[in-house]
Amino acid sequence: MFNDQELMEWWDYKKHNRPFIVEFLYAYSFTKRPNMKELIDHGIIRDVTATPQGFEPLSKDQFRTILRLAQADPRGFVH
């Protein structure tokens, strides 16, 4: 989203209140990606007005449901 120069500008904007920066690692792609309706129908997201705007915790059951909907092999994810 930001190049190095833009990150430096945000970092130096308020020295005593620095931003929280997250770097994402792409590790796996589902072959079949569940859509919003499927996630709502299976209780992962409450409804369209409650779409996630950031990070939200998932229960183990919700995560297993996503893996099942994505037709992913759960052995690599769930312990």
N, CA, C and O atoms as a printed pandas DataFrame, in Angstrom:
     atom_number atom_name residue_name chain_id  residue_number  x_coord  y_coord  z_coord
0              1         N          MET        A               1    0.805   -1.189    0.000
1              2        CA          MET        A               1    0.000    0.000    0.000
2              3         C          MET        A               1    0.853    1.262    0.000
3              4         O          MET        A               1    0.475    2.255   -0.620
4              5         N          PHE        A               2    1.991    1.245    0.678
5              6        CA          PHE        A               2    2.854    2.414    0.767
6              7         C          PHE        A               2    4.247    2.072    0.264
7              8         O          PHE        A               2    4.737    0.963    0.474
8              9         N          ASN        A               3    4.874    3.018   -0.392
9             10        CA          ASN        A               3    6.271    2.795   -0.752
10            11         C          ASN        A               3    7.142    3.163    0.453
11            12         O          ASN        A               3    6.631    3.644    1.464
12            13         N          ASP        A               4    8.445    2.941    0.347
13            14        CA          ASP        A               4    9.341    3.187    1.479
14            15         C          ASP        A               4    9.314    4.641    1.947
15            16         O          ASP        A               4    9.327    4.908    3.148
16            17         N          GLN        A               5    9.278    5.565    1.014
17            18        CA          GLN        A               5    9.260    6.991    1.381
18            19         C          GLN        A               5    7.987    7.348    2.152
19            20         O          GLN        A               5    8.046    8.064    3.152
20            21         N          GLU        A               6    6.845    6.852    1.692
21            22        CA          GLU        A               6    5.585    7.129    2.391
22            23         C          GLU        A               6    5.590    6.522    3.796
23            24         O          GLU        A               6    5.091    7.140    4.737
24            25         N          LEU        A               7    6.146    5.326    3.944
25            26        CA          LEU        A               7    6.236    4.714    5.274
26            27         C          LEU        A               7    7.096    5.559    6.208
27            28         O          LEU        A               7    6.750    5.746    7.375
28            29         N          MET        A               8    8.202    6.063    5.702
29            30        CA          MET        A               8    9.075    6.910    6.522
30            31         C          MET        A               8    8.355    8.187    6.954
31            32         O          MET        A               8    8.511    8.631    8.092
32            33         N          GLU        A               9    7.569    8.780    6.053
33            34        CA          GLU        A               9    6.824    9.989    6.400
34            35         C          GLU        A               9    5.811    9.712    7.515
35            36         O          GLU        A               9    5.689   10.500    8.453
36            37         N          TRP        A              10    5.088    8.594    7.411
37            38        CA          TRP        A              10    4.130    8.238    8.464
38            39         C          TRP        A              10    4.852    7.918    9.762
39            40         O          TRP        A              10    4.383    8.277   10.842
40            41         N          TRP        A              11    5.996    7.242    9.661
41            42        CA          TRP        A              11    6.742    6.859   10.854
42            43         C          TRP        A              11    7.224    8.093   11.614
43            44         O          TRP        A              11    7.211    8.104   12.845
44            45         N          ASP        A              12    7.645    9.122   10.899
45            46        CA          ASP        A              12    8.178   10.326   11.525
46            47         C          ASP        A              12    7.110   11.378   11.829
47            48         O          ASP        A              12    7.428   12.423   12.397
48            49         N          TYR        A              13    5.859   11.126   11.465
49            50        CA          TYR        A              13    4.789   12.122   11.631
50            51         C          TYR        A              13    4.628   12.532   13.094
51            52         O          TYR        A              13    4.642   13.723   13.405
52            53         N          LYS        A              14    4.478   11.566   13.989
53            54        CA          LYS        A              14    4.389   11.822   15.431
54            55         C          LYS        A              14    5.345   10.850   16.118
55            56         O          LYS        A              14    5.041    9.665   16.252
56            57         N          LYS        A              15    6.470   11.339   16.540
57            58        CA          LYS        A              15    7.512   10.458   17.074
58            59         C          LYS        A              15    7.093    9.715   18.344
59            60         O          LYS        A              15    7.618    8.636   18.618
60            61         N          HIS        A              16    6.163   10.264   19.120
61            62        CA          HIS        A              16    5.739    9.618   20.361
62            63         C          HIS        A              16    4.476    8.776   20.178
63            64         O          HIS        A              16    4.008    8.149   21.128
64            65         N          ASN        A              17    3.935    8.760   18.985
65            66        CA          ASN        A              17    2.740    7.968   18.701
66            67         C          ASN        A              17    2.901    7.359   17.311
67            68         O          ASN        A              17    2.214    7.750   16.367
68            69         N          ARG        A              18    3.803    6.412   17.201
69            70        CA          ARG        A              18    4.119    5.831   15.895
70            71         C          ARG        A              18    3.026    4.860   15.455
71            72         O          ARG        A              18    2.368    4.236   16.287
72            73         N          PRO        A              19    2.838    4.739   14.142
73            74        CA          PRO        A              19    1.786    3.851   13.624
74            75         C          PRO        A              19    2.141    2.384   13.823
75            76         O          PRO        A              19    3.305    2.021   13.991
76            77         N          PHE        A              20    1.120    1.564   13.799
77            78        CA          PHE        A              20    1.282    0.116   13.875
78            79         C          PHE        A              20    1.335   -0.400   12.449
79            80         O          PHE        A              20    0.375   -0.237   11.696
80            81         N          ILE        A              21    2.432   -1.014   12.070
81            82        CA          ILE        A              21    2.616   -1.479   10.693
82            83         C          ILE        A              21    2.677   -2.994   10.690
83            84         O          ILE        A              21    3.410   -3.597   11.474
84            85         N          VAL        A              22    1.901   -3.609    9.802
85            86        CA          VAL        A              22    1.859   -5.062    9.689
86            87         C          VAL        A              22    2.325   -5.455    8.297
87            88         O          VAL        A              22    1.853   -4.914    7.296
88            89         N          GLU        A              23    3.250   -6.397    8.241
89            90        CA          GLU        A              23    3.674   -6.947    6.954
90            91         C          GLU        A              23    3.063   -8.334    6.840
91            92         O          GLU        A              23    3.254   -9.177    7.716
92            93         N          PHE        A              24    2.331   -8.568    5.765
93            94        CA          PHE        A              24    1.667   -9.840    5.569
94            95         C          PHE        A              24    2.559  -10.784    4.775
95            96         O          PHE        A              24    3.266  -10.366    3.858
96            97         N          LEU        A              25    2.516  -12.037    5.133
97            98        CA          LEU        A              25    3.252  -13.074    4.433
98            99         C          LEU        A              25    2.249  -13.946    3.698
99           100         O          LEU        A              25    1.336  -14.505    4.306
100          101         N          TYR        A              26    2.420  -14.059    2.404
101          102        CA          TYR        A              26    1.545  -14.910    1.601
102          103         C          TYR        A              26    2.067  -16.335    1.714
103          104         O          TYR        A              26    3.166  -16.632    1.244
104          105         N          ALA        A              27    1.302  -17.202    2.322
105          106        CA          ALA        A              27    1.796  -18.551    2.577
106          107         C          ALA        A              27    0.972  -19.635    1.883
107          108         O          ALA        A              27    1.498  -20.709    1.595
108          109         N          TYR        A              28   -0.302  -19.379    1.611
109          110        CA          TYR        A              28   -1.157  -20.431    1.070
110          111         C          TYR        A              28   -2.347  -19.790    0.373
111          112         O          TYR        A              28   -2.849  -18.752    0.806
112          113         N          SER        A              29   -2.787  -20.406   -0.692
113          114        CA          SER        A              29   -3.977  -19.934   -1.394
114          115         C          SER        A              29   -4.978  -21.085   -1.492
115          116         O          SER        A              29   -4.636  -22.188   -1.918
116          117         N          PHE        A              30   -6.204  -20.813   -1.096
117          118        CA          PHE        A              30   -7.248  -21.827   -1.231
118          119         C          PHE        A              30   -7.584  -22.031   -2.699
119          120         O          PHE        A              30   -7.647  -21.072   -3.468
120          121         N          THR        A              31   -7.799  -23.275   -3.084
121          122        CA          THR        A              31   -8.216  -23.575   -4.446
122          123         C          THR        A              31   -9.618  -23.041   -4.689
123          124         O          THR        A              31   -9.891  -22.422   -5.718
124          125         N          LYS        A              32  -10.507  -23.289   -3.729
125          126        CA          LYS        A              32  -11.875  -22.754   -3.785
126          127         C          LYS        A              32  -11.996  -21.725   -2.671
127          128         O          LYS        A              32  -11.814  -22.048   -1.497
128          129         N          ARG        A              33  -12.297  -20.514   -3.031
129          130        CA          ARG        A              33  -12.388  -19.444   -2.034
130          131         C          ARG        A              33  -13.845  -19.205   -1.637
131          132         O          ARG        A              33  -14.669  -18.884   -2.492
132          133         N          PRO        A              34  -14.172  -19.356   -0.353
133          134        CA          PRO        A              34  -15.546  -19.089    0.086
134          135         C          PRO        A              34  -15.896  -17.615   -0.145
135          136         O          PRO        A              34  -15.075  -16.725    0.077
136          137         N          ASN        A              35  -17.131  -17.378   -0.593
137          138        CA          ASN        A              35  -17.556  -15.991   -0.796
138          139         C          ASN        A              35  -18.274  -15.474    0.456
139          140         O          ASN        A              35  -18.496  -16.221    1.409
140          141         N          MET        A              36  -18.630  -14.198    0.438
141          142        CA          MET        A              36  -19.247  -13.548    1.595
142          143         C          MET        A              36  -20.539  -14.259    2.008
143          144         O          MET        A              36  -20.774  -14.460    3.199
144          145         N          LYS        A              37  -21.380  -14.642    1.036
145          146        CA          LYS        A              37  -22.645  -15.318    1.360
146          147         C          LYS        A              37  -22.386  -16.626    2.098
147          148         O          LYS        A              37  -23.063  -16.928    3.081
148          149         N          GLU        A              38  -21.406  -17.406    1.631
149          150        CA          GLU        A              38  -21.084  -18.667    2.308
150          151         C          GLU        A              38  -20.598  -18.418    3.735
151          152         O          GLU        A              38  -20.966  -19.147    4.656
152          153         N          LEU        A              39  -19.774  -17.393    3.915
153          154        CA          LEU        A              39  -19.275  -17.089    5.255
154          155         C          LEU        A              39  -20.401  -16.648    6.184
155          156         O          LEU        A              39  -20.401  -16.992    7.366
156          157         N          ILE        A              40  -21.358  -15.891    5.658
157          158        CA          ILE        A              40  -22.520  -15.482    6.451
158          159         C          ILE        A              40  -23.401  -16.691    6.739
159          160         O          ILE        A              40  -23.813  -16.896    7.881
160          161         N          ASP        A              41  -23.697  -17.499    5.710
161          162        CA          ASP        A              41  -24.555  -18.677    5.879
162          163         C          ASP        A              41  -24.003  -19.674    6.889
163          164         O          ASP        A              41  -24.770  -20.392    7.531
164          165         N          HIS        A              42  -22.683  -19.727    7.037
165          166        CA          HIS        A              42  -22.059  -20.686    7.950
166          167         C          HIS        A              42  -21.615  -20.060    9.274
167          168         O          HIS        A              42  -20.881  -20.681   10.043
168          169         N          GLY        A              43  -22.064  -18.826    9.536
169          170        CA          GLY        A              43  -21.837  -18.205   10.831
170          171         C          GLY        A              43  -20.439  -17.657   11.067
171          172         O          GLY        A              43  -20.081  -17.363   12.208
172          173         N          ILE        A              44  -19.646  -17.514   10.021
173          174        CA          ILE        A              44  -18.314  -16.939   10.178
174          175         C          ILE        A              44  -18.429  -15.425   10.316
175          176         O          ILE        A              44  -17.750  -14.819   11.145
176          177         N          ILE        A              45  -19.285  -14.820    9.507
177          178        CA          ILE        A              45  -19.593  -13.392    9.573
178          179         C          ILE        A              45  -21.078  -13.278    9.894
179          180         O          ILE        A              45  -21.894  -14.005    9.328
180          181         N          ARG        A              46  -21.429  -12.373   10.797
181          182        CA          ARG        A              46  -22.835  -12.280   11.245
182          183         C          ARG        A              46  -23.788  -11.908   10.121
183          184         O          ARG        A              46  -24.773  -12.611    9.894
184          185         N          ASP        A              47  -23.519  -10.824    9.416
185          186        CA          ASP        A              47  -24.362  -10.411    8.297
186          187         C          ASP        A              47  -23.591   -9.403    7.465
187          188         O          ASP        A              47  -22.452   -9.062    7.786
188          189         N          VAL        A              48  -24.217   -8.927    6.389
189          190        CA          VAL        A              48  -23.529   -8.020    5.469
190          191         C          VAL        A              48  -23.118   -6.728    6.167
191          192         O          VAL        A              48  -22.077   -6.160    5.837
192          193         N          THR        A              49  -23.909   -6.254    7.121
193          194        CA          THR        A              49  -23.558   -5.006    7.805
194          195         C          THR        A              49  -22.419   -5.208    8.799
195          196         O          THR        A              49  -21.868   -4.233    9.311
196          197         N          ALA        A              50  -22.058   -6.463    9.078
197          198        CA          ALA        A              50  -20.995   -6.753   10.037
198          199         C          ALA        A              50  -19.728   -7.249    9.340
199          200         O          ALA        A              50  -18.921   -7.961    9.939
200          201         N          THR        A              51  -19.559   -6.871    8.082
201          202        CA          THR        A              51  -18.369   -7.335    7.367
202          203         C          THR        A              51  -17.112   -6.874    8.094
203          204         O          THR        A              51  -17.058   -5.754    8.602
204          205         N          PRO        A              52  -16.111   -7.730    8.142
205          206        CA          PRO        A              52  -14.896   -7.388    8.887
206          207         C          PRO        A              52  -14.197   -6.166    8.306
207          208         O          PRO        A              52  -14.059   -6.043    7.089
208          209         N          GLN        A              53  -13.764   -5.274    9.167
209          210        CA          GLN        A              53  -13.037   -4.081    8.747
210          211         C          GLN        A              53  -11.582   -4.154    9.179
211          212         O          GLN        A              53  -10.819   -3.218    8.940
212          213         N          GLY        A              54  -11.195   -5.223    9.796
213          214        CA          GLY        A              54   -9.833   -5.378   10.287
214          215         C          GLY        A              54   -9.626   -6.805   10.737
215          216         O          GLY        A              54  -10.148   -7.738   10.127
216          217         N          PHE        A              55   -8.872   -6.975   11.791
217          218        CA          PHE        A              55   -8.605   -8.309   12.315
218          219         C          PHE        A              55   -9.696   -8.706   13.290
219          220         O          PHE        A              55  -10.092   -7.923   14.153
220          221         N          GLU        A              56  -10.178   -9.932   13.143
221          222        CA          GLU        A              56  -11.141  -10.474   14.090
222          223         C          GLU        A              56  -10.731  -11.898   14.409
223          224         O          GLU        A              56  -10.342  -12.650   13.516
224          225         N          PRO        A              57  -10.816  -12.272   15.680
225          226        CA          PRO        A              57  -10.435  -13.649   16.020
226          227         C          PRO        A              57  -11.442  -14.649   15.480
227          228         O          PRO        A              57  -12.633  -14.355   15.382
228          229         N          LEU        A              58  -10.952  -15.838   15.129
229          230        CA          LEU        A              58  -11.796  -16.944   14.703
230          231         C          LEU        A              58  -11.686  -18.055   15.726
231          232         O          LEU        A              58  -10.611  -18.311   16.269
232          233         N          SER        A              59  -12.801  -18.711   15.986
233          234        CA          SER        A              59  -12.735  -19.899   16.833
234          235         C          SER        A              59  -12.151  -21.042   15.991
235          236         O          SER        A              59  -12.076  -20.952   14.766
236          237         N          LYS        A              60  -11.746  -22.102   16.666
237          238        CA          LYS        A              60  -11.235  -23.268   15.932
238          239         C          LYS        A              60  -12.312  -23.844   15.020
239          240         O          LYS        A              60  -12.021  -24.274   13.904
240          241         N          ASP        A              61  -13.556  -23.851   15.497
241          242        CA          ASP        A              61  -14.664  -24.371   14.673
242          243         C          ASP        A              61  -14.877  -23.494   13.434
243          244         O          ASP        A              61  -15.098  -24.015   12.341
244          245         N          GLN        A              62  -14.812  -22.172   13.595
245          246        CA          GLN        A              62  -14.968  -21.280   12.440
246          247         C          GLN        A              62  -13.844  -21.510   11.429
247          248         O          GLN        A              62  -14.085  -21.540   10.222
248          249         N          PHE        A              63  -12.618  -21.671   11.928
249          250        CA          PHE        A              63  -11.490  -21.908   11.039
250          251         C          PHE        A              63  -11.651  -23.236   10.305
251          252         O          PHE        A              63  -11.380  -23.321    9.107
252          253         N          ARG        A              64  -12.085  -24.261   11.011
253          254        CA          ARG        A              64  -12.320  -25.565   10.367
254          255         C          ARG        A              64  -13.421  -25.458    9.307
255          256         O          ARG        A              64  -13.343  -26.096    8.257
256          257         N          THR        A              65  -14.442  -24.649    9.588
257          258        CA          THR        A              65  -15.513  -24.447    8.606
258          259         C          THR        A              65  -14.968  -23.775    7.358
259          260         O          THR        A              65  -15.315  -24.170    6.245
260          261         N          ILE        A              66  -14.128  -22.774    7.521
261          262        CA          ILE        A              66  -13.525  -22.109    6.359
262          263         C          ILE        A              66  -12.693  -23.108    5.557
263          264         O          ILE        A              66  -12.762  -23.125    4.328
264          265         N          LEU        A              67  -11.913  -23.935    6.242
265          266        CA          LEU        A              67  -11.116  -24.949    5.530
266          267         C          LEU        A              67  -12.016  -25.913    4.763
267          268         O          LEU        A              67  -11.709  -26.286    3.631
268          269         N          ARG        A              68  -13.133  -26.316    5.384
269          270        CA          ARG        A              68  -14.064  -27.225    4.707
270          271         C          ARG        A              68  -14.684  -26.547    3.480
271          272         O          ARG        A              68  -14.772  -27.157    2.415
272          273         N          LEU        A              69  -15.114  -25.284    3.626
273          274        CA          LEU        A              69  -15.701  -24.560    2.500
274          275         C          LEU        A              69  -14.691  -24.365    1.372
275          276         O          LEU        A              69  -15.053  -24.362    0.196
276          277         N          ALA        A              70  -13.417  -24.204    1.743
277          278        CA          ALA        A              70  -12.360  -23.982    0.755
278          279         C          ALA        A              70  -11.849  -25.297    0.176
279          280         O          ALA        A              70  -10.992  -25.306   -0.708
280          281         N          GLN        A              71  -12.381  -26.399    0.681
281          282        CA          GLN        A              71  -11.955  -27.732    0.241
282          283         C          GLN        A              71  -10.447  -27.906    0.416
283          284         O          GLN        A              71   -9.773  -28.498   -0.427
284          285         N          ALA        A              72   -9.933  -27.378    1.525
285          286        CA          ALA        A              72   -8.515  -27.469    1.852
286          287         C          ALA        A              72   -8.266  -28.652    2.772
287          288         O          ALA        A              72   -9.138  -29.023    3.557
288          289         N          ASP        A              73   -7.110  -29.234    2.683
289          290        CA          ASP        A              73   -6.724  -30.336    3.544
290          291         C          ASP        A              73   -6.394  -29.776    4.934
291          292         O          ASP        A              73   -5.406  -29.056    5.082
292          293         N          PRO        A              74   -7.193  -30.091    5.943
293          294        CA          PRO        A              74   -6.989  -29.490    7.258
294          295         C          PRO        A              74   -5.734  -29.986    7.975
295          296         O          PRO        A              74   -5.314  -29.379    8.960
296          297         N          ARG        A              75   -5.137  -31.061    7.510
297          298        CA          ARG        A              75   -3.968  -31.622    8.225
298          299         C          ARG        A              75   -2.807  -30.635    8.279
299          300         O          ARG        A              75   -2.001  -30.698    9.208
300          301         N          GLY        A              76   -2.699  -29.744    7.331
301          302        CA          GLY        A              76   -1.613  -28.767    7.339
302          303         C          GLY        A              76   -1.898  -27.544    8.186
303          304         O          GLY        A              76   -1.023  -26.694    8.358
304          305         N          PHE        A              77   -3.115  -27.438    8.721
305          306        CA          PHE        A              77   -3.519  -26.225    9.441
306          307         C          PHE        A              77   -3.922  -26.468   10.878
307          308         O          PHE        A              77   -3.564  -25.681   11.754
308          309         N          VAL        A              78   -4.654  -27.529   11.144
309          310        CA          VAL        A              78   -5.270  -27.738   12.450
310          311         C          VAL        A              78   -4.510  -28.822   13.220
311          312         O          VAL        A              78   -4.269  -29.921   12.720
312          313         N          HIS        A              79   -4.148  -28.471   14.443
313          314        CA          HIS        A              79   -3.429  -29.431   15.300
314          315         C          HIS        A              79   -4.301  -29.873   16.425
315          316         O          HIS        A              79   -3.877  -30.679   17.254
